[in-house]
Amino acid sequence: MEKDQEFLEYVIKSLVDNPDKVKVDRKVDEMGVLMTLDIDPADMGKVIGRSGNTAKAIRTLLRVVGMKNNARVNLKINEPKGGSGGHKGYSDEPAKKDVDEAMSDLKL
């Protein structure tokens, strides 16, 4: 298992109530590394956080880990099967900002 995948699993399992249901898939292509996260539906709020702040922080930390290894790392959090999709601040509409705009908002 790669360091970035170990790091993500450690952080997510520390946050959730059902760590045994955490699954991280790692794929590498010409765009970089894509980490896909599957969790128990009951833990979705803990991983997303208020206004998505926890998810943003996790993504930022993953990018830092990736930069250390000269790789661009992105995180996709899958909506759990049976999830309501009605999380506060969470919609099916496409994101209004791309990754570069969101990173500039973080002022890194």
VENNOR-V604144 format. One record per backbone hydrogen bond with DSSP energy under -1.0 kcal/mol. NH is the residue of the N-H (numbers start at 1). CO is the residue of the C=O. E is the energy in kcal/mol with one decimal. If there is no record, write none. Layout:
BEGIN
nh:NH co:CO e:E
nh:NH co:CO e:E
END
This chain:
BEGIN
nh:6 co:2 e:-2.4
nh:7 co:3 e:-2.6
nh:8 co:4 e:-2.3
nh:9 co:5 e:-2.5
nh:10 co:6 e:-2.4
nh:11 co:7 e:-2.5
nh:12 co:8 e:-2.7
nh:13 co:9 e:-2.7
nh:14 co:10 e:-1.4
nh:15 co:11 e:-1.0
nh:16 co:12 e:-1.9
nh:21 co:18 e:-1.8
nh:22 co:19 e:-1.3
nh:23 co:38 e:-2.5
nh:25 co:36 e:-2.6
nh:27 co:34 e:-2.3
nh:29 co:32 e:-2.6
nh:32 co:29 e:-1.2
nh:33 co:72 e:-3.4
nh:34 co:27 e:-3.2
nh:35 co:74 e:-3.1
nh:36 co:25 e:-2.9
nh:37 co:76 e:-3.1
nh:38 co:23 e:-2.6
nh:43 co:40 e:-1.7
nh:44 co:41 e:-1.2
nh:47 co:43 e:-1.6
nh:48 co:44 e:-2.6
nh:49 co:45 e:-2.5
nh:52 co:49 e:-2.0
nh:53 co:50 e:-2.0
nh:55 co:48 e:-1.8
nh:56 co:52 e:-2.3
nh:57 co:53 e:-2.2
nh:58 co:54 e:-2.4
nh:59 co:55 e:-2.5
nh:60 co:56 e:-2.3
nh:61 co:57 e:-2.4
nh:62 co:58 e:-2.4
nh:63 co:59 e:-2.1
nh:64 co:60 e:-1.9
nh:65 co:61 e:-2.4
nh:66 co:62 e:-2.5
nh:67 co:63 e:-2.6
nh:68 co:64 e:-1.8
nh:70 co:67 e:-1.4
nh:71 co:66 e:-2.9
nh:74 co:33 e:-2.6
nh:76 co:35 e:-3.0
nh:78 co:37 e:-2.5
nh:83 co:80 e:-2.2
nh:90 co:87 e:-2.4
nh:102 co:98 e:-2.2
nh:103 co:99 e:-2.6
nh:104 co:100 e:-2.0
nh:105 co:101 e:-1.6
nh:106 co:102 e:-1.0
END
